[in-house]
């Protein structure tokens, strides 16, 4: 059974990584996908598109937030074996994103367009930087544990799961949620902002702000005063300017 869990964890991770790359192309309107935030989906009246697109973001938001809560995990692991709980979560999140990308309805009206090559280049650089920050941030907090591989590997080796340790590596010394900071850059930095892209950026931004509130409540429950002190001295998404003594 441990081998089966390892294979399932590996498959879930592979689907996640492919979905992550597809999401970059989807948001950036890159030619690697036939469907992007601005093209490929059926053209419907704007009101219908808004309703459909918001429902898709809500589906992802509910899955992402509810399945991450400790109370849900405690009940869920009565059904799903503990070693693959995280892999199931990662797979569900990937499927929710795939559904969003497949069913997304573009709204092509242009909100802004940057034609200047220098300006467009800066925005593309910020877009790439955002995704890089996201990826690097996952490795800073144990990439393979975050996406379920460490759990199935430890289960195969018969090792116990290590207790959570409060750390502040690299980006985390500057902001509490660099992963979300990266996503903000990735969703908002674009030389061509359509109404559909703007809707995605706003909806995902609202979701991330709400998700942070729930996540920080859980982190205080795990790390106690250490996290409370960290929250008081470190900015949430951008570095906090400190006054000189």
GIWOTA-V651592 format. One line per field, one symbol per residue. ss: DSSP state (2 for helix, 1 for strand, 0 for the rest). phi: phi as a letter, one per 40 degrees, with the letter a starting at -180 (. if undefined). A space follows every 50 residues. Layout:
# GIWOTA-V651592
ss: ???
phi: ???
This chain:
# GIWOTA-V651592
ss: 02222222222222222222222222220000000000000000022222 22222222222222220002222222000002222222222222222222 22200000011110002222222222222222222222220022220022 22222220000000000002222010022222222222000111222222 222222222222222222222220222222222010000000000
phi: .ccccccccccccccdcccccccdccccgcccbcbbcbahcccbddcccc ccccccccdcccdccccccdccccccccbcddcbdccccccccccccccd cccdbcbcdccaabccdcccccccccdccdcccdccccccbgdccdbgcc cccccccgccccccbcbbcfdcccbcbcccdccddccbcacbbccccccc ccccccdcccccccccccccccbgcdcdccccbbccbbdcccccc
